[in-house]
């Protein structure tokens, strides 16, 4: 395994618990987004986003399988670009969201697939339902941040989820059940 594979595995993997050698990285909320798209009646591809979320990666450089990653964000932070759509998503037709309702992801395993790539399996909890999902992840860069002067890491990942799996299936099949998810995050070494 080369150094890039070790770094990727260190940044993305999960074991039962973090070993003593683990270093904590926290997500940079200002440079982390989850963008999702779905087909709207065959006429368009609609896009929405979650941003500004919290999360941490415990990187164990010596035993990558002991690393962990977890992310959480409020449902009501959803950005659709059109307020009536946002309100509809928060209604009983979809999330029935209340202040404090969260979406969470906690990794449960990884498969290193290449020099800078891996498959991260984890539990996604949304709308009161927990399902296993797999993120197809890529390490973009790991090194010293030129302005913050501290260790930094950046990752992109993709996955696809089915709305009906999370009790969000209103108007299927006319509006696609399949939702494509693109994730881009930066994480900084914690003080």
Long-range contacts (C-beta under 8 A, 24 or more apart in sequence): 1-112, 2-115, 4-115, 4-116, 4-139, 5-112, 5-114, 5-115, 5-116, 6-61, 6-64, 7-61, 7-139, 7-142, 8-112, 8-115, 8-116, 8-117, 8-118, 8-137, 8-139, 9-64, 9-65, 9-67, 9-110, 9-112, 9-118, 10-59, 10-60, 10-61, 10-64, 10-67, 11-57, 11-59, 11-67, 11-69, 11-139, 11-142, 11-153, 11-155, 11-187, 12-57, 12-67, 12-69, 12-107, 12-110, 12-118, 12-120, 12-137, 12-139, 12-155, 13-64, 13-65, 13-66, 13-67, 13-68, 13-69, 13-107, 13-109, 13-110, 13-118, 13-120, 14-65, 14-67, 14-68, 14-69, 14-106, 14-107, 14-108, 14-109, 14-110, 14-120, 14-122, 15-60, 15-63, 15-65, 15-66, 15-67, 15-68, 16-66, 17-66, 17-68, 18-58, 18-60, 18-66, 18-67, 18-68, 19-60, 19-62, 19-63, 19-66, 21-60, 21-61, 21-62, 21-63, 22-58, 22-59, 22-60, 22-66, 22-67, 22-68, 23-58, 23-59, 23-60, 23-61, 23-189, 23-190, 24-56, 24-57, 24-58, 24-59, 24-189, 24-190, 25-56, 25-57, 25-58, 25-59, 25-151, 25-153, 25-187, 25-188, 25-189, 25-190, 26-54, 26-55, 26-56, 26-187, 26-188, 26-190, 27-53, 27-54, 27-55, 27-56, 27-57, 27-71, 27-185, 27-186, 27-187, 28-152, 28-185, 28-186, 28-187, 28-188, 29-53, 29-54, 31-154, 31-184, 31-185, 31-186, 32-184, 32-185, 32-186, 33-183, 33-184, 33-185, 34-73, 34-181, 34-182, 34-183, 35-181, 35-182, 35-183, 35-184, 36-179, 36-180, 36-181, 36-182, 37-179, 37-180, 37-182, 38-163, 38-175, 38-176, 38-178, 38-179, 38-180, 39-175, 39-176, 39-178, 40-175, 40-176, 41-174, 41-175, 47-81, 48-78, 48-79, 48-80, 48-81, 48-85, 48-89, 49-78, 49-79, 50-77, 50-78, 50-79, 50-103, 51-77, 51-79, 52-77, 53-77, 55-105, 55-185, 55-187, 56-187, 56-190, 57-153, 57-187, 64-110, 65-110, 68-106, 68-107, 69-105, 69-106, 69-107, 69-120, 69-122, 70-104, 70-105, 70-106, 70-107, 71-104, 71-105, 72-102, 72-103, 72-104, 72-105, 73-102, 73-103, 74-99, 74-100, 74-101, 74-102, 74-103, 75-101, 75-102, 75-103, 75-126, 75-127, 76-101, 93-170, 94-127, 94-168, 94-170, 95-127, 95-168, 96-127, 105-133, 108-132, 116-140, 120-157, 124-161, 126-166, 126-168, 127-166, 127-167, 127-168, 128-167, 129-165, 129-166, 129-167, 131-161, 131-165, 131-166, 133-159, 133-161, 134-159, 135-159, 135-183, 145-188, 148-188, 150-188, 150-189, 151-188, 151-189, 152-186, 152-187, 152-188, 152-189, 153-186, 153-187, 154-184, 154-185, 154-186, 154-187, 155-183, 155-184, 155-185, 155-187, 156-182, 156-183, 156-184, 157-182, 157-183, 157-184, 158-182, 158-183, 159-183
